[in-house]
Amino acid sequence: MRIVIDTNVFVSALISPSGKPASVLNLALGGSIVPVADALIFAEYFDV
């Protein structure tokens, strides 16, 4: 499955490592899902 991890999900995962957003991030890091993004999403990540 391919997903876009929105910036608020990424930040929430970092703030609360036991929450649902962190579970999504862990699935991506483990290879169970494939995160996809374009230049605009990466720019938003770097701005935050």
ROFIKE-964297 format. One record per residue: z negated, x, y negated of N, C-alpha, C, O, CB in turn; residue in one letter. Coordinates in steps of 0.1 Angstrom, whole numbers, plus 5000, padded with zeros to 4 digits. Each point is the difference from the previous one (the first is absolute). Last residue first. Glycine has a CB too. Layout:
// residues N
ZXYZXYZXYZXYZXYA
...
***
This chain:
// residues 48
491550874774498649965003499250125004498849995002501949785005V
503950284985499349964987498649965002499150024991503149905001D
500550195046499650124992499449964987499150084995502850055016F
499749525017498950085006499650114992498750024998502249925024Y
502849834962498849934998498850065007498950014995502549785003E
502850405009499650024986498749924997499250064993503349975001A
499549905048499450134999499650044986498950064998502550015021F
500949534987498749995007499350134999498850014997502049815019I
503650164968499149934992498649995005499050014993503049864999L
501550335034499650094989499049924991499150074994503150065007A
497949675047501150064992499450084988498850024999502749795007D
496750055047499949994985501250064994500750075006496849954996A
499749845049501350034993499749984985499249924996502250015024V
495750145031500149974986501350044994500550105002497049934996P
501149835053500750104992500049964985500649904997500950165023V
495149865026500949944991500750114992499450114998499249685001I
498750355035500249875005501049924991500749915005497050105006S
500550454983501349985004500349865006501149985005499050264999G
495949984974500150015014501349985006500350025012497449914989G
501450014952499750145004500150035015500450115004498149904976L
501949545005501150084995499950155003500950075005499449774977A
496149875028501249975009501250084996500850055008498349714995L
497150274969499850075013501149975010500550095007497149904989N
502449784963500350144998499950085013500850095002498449884974L
499449585025501550014998500450144998501050055007499149724983V
495450155012500549985013501550014999500750055009497449804998S
499650164953499950125007500549995014500650105005497449964982A
501849554987501050094995500050145007501050065003498949824975P
496749805034501349975005501150094994500950045008498349734996K
495850444995500649874997501449985006500550095007498249914972G
498150395019499849915012500749874998499849915008498150214996S
502150244963500650055012499849915012500650025011499150214980P
500549734955499249945010500650035014500849935005498549884980S
502550384975498749974995499149945011498850045001502249914977I
503550175031499350124997498649974995499050085002503150034992L
500849545016499850075012499150134997499250035008503049885002A
499549834954498849935007499750075013498850015003501949784987S
503150374986498750034993498849945007499050065001502349964977V
502949875040499850155001498750034994499150075006503349984995F
499249524992499550025014499650145003499050035006502549785001V
500550084951498649955001499450015014498850025002501849834979N
504050285012499050094994498649955001499150085002502750004982T
501749775053499949984985498950104995499150035007501749734995D
502450275042498550004996499950004985500350104994499150025028I
504649725014499750074987498549984997499549895000502950074991V
500250055059499449924990499950094987500250125000498449765017I
503650055038500050084987499449914989500249884999501950245008R
497749925051500049924988500050094988499350104999499549715013M
***
